[in-house]
Amino acid sequence: MNFPISEAWADAPAAPAAGAAQGSPLMTLIMLGVLFAAFYFILIRPQAKRAKEHKAMIAALAKGDEVVTGGGVLGRVTGISDQYVTLEIADKVEIKVQRPAIQTVLPKGTIKSV
């Protein structure tokens, strides 16, 4: 077949330059170390700090504390057991939630009785 474009023939591959830059193994290890350190200080360390603070907050819960659960329910702590916390969310309305579900302890007087 005769196409308007002539066939192209590839030349033999060029030989690599004598002093082609190859990455130093030491430099690769240093870069991996820097990358790991960045991940540690940006991701791992702050998350561990938040988890430690949350665990301390859960351990310090007491009757009368005003809290917010992970689902957004506001209530006053009326009872505490090893695994569960009883919250009063309205007059004579109480619910039980797991202790880790408590997200935040609010300042006293945040929830006003109507």
N, C-alpha and C positions, 0 to 999 in steps of 0.2 A: 504494500500500500504506500502510496505517496501522499504524505501529509505536508502541509505547507511549512512545517517546522522540521528541521533536520534532526537526526538522532544525535543525542549527546552521549559521549563516552566518558566515563569517569577516569580520572587520572589515578595513579597509585597513591595511597595515603602518604602524606608528608611524614617524615620521621620526626619524632618528638625532639624538642630542643634539648641540648645536652644538659643544661642547668635548669630544667623545668622545676618549678616550685612545688614541692611535696610538703604537706603539712607535717609539722614536727609532732611526734607522739606526746611529747611533754606539753606542748601548747594545747593539744586536744584534751588532755587530762585537766589542765588548768581551766579551760573553758567549761568543761563538765562540772568542775568544782564550783565555779562562779555561778553557773546555772542552778545547781542544787542549792547553793546559799541564797540565791534570789528567791527561789520557790519557798525555802524555809522561812525567810523573814517576811515575805509578802503573803503567803497562804497558810502554812502550817502553824506557825507560832501564834498569830492572832486568833485562829480558830481554837487552838488549845487553851488560850487565855480566856476566851468567851465561855468555853465549856466548864472551865474551873470556876469562874465567877457564877455561872448558873447553878452549879452543884452546891456552892457555898450558900447561895440565896435560898435554894430549896431546903437545905439543912437548917437554915435560920428561921423558917416560917414559924409563926406563933399565932395563937388565937387572937382575933381582932384585927389582924393584918388585912389590908384591902389589896386585892390582887386582880390581875387580868390573866385569863387562860390563853392558850395558843389559838383557840377559836374566837377570841374576842369577848368572852363572857366576863363581866365585872362582878365581883362579889366580895363578901367579907368572910374570912376564915372563922368557922364556928367549931370545927373539930379536926384533929389531925391523928392519923395512924401511920404505920410504917410505909404503906403503899398509897394511901388515899388521903385526900383533903376534902372536908365537907365545906361547901360554900353556901352562904345565904345570899341569894341573888335578888330577893324581894322579901317583903314581910311574910314570914311563915313559909317561904319557898326555899328549899335547900336541895343542892345537887352534890353528888360525889364525883370528883375527878382524880385522876392519877396525879401524884406529886410532880412528875416531870412535865405535866401539861401546864403547870403554872409558868407563865412567861415573864411577868413583871410584878414587883411589889410596888404599890402606889403609896404616896405620902398619906398620912392619916387625914381624914376629913375630905378626901377626894370624892367619895361616894356619899351624896347627901340623902338622908332619909326624907321621904315625902309624907 
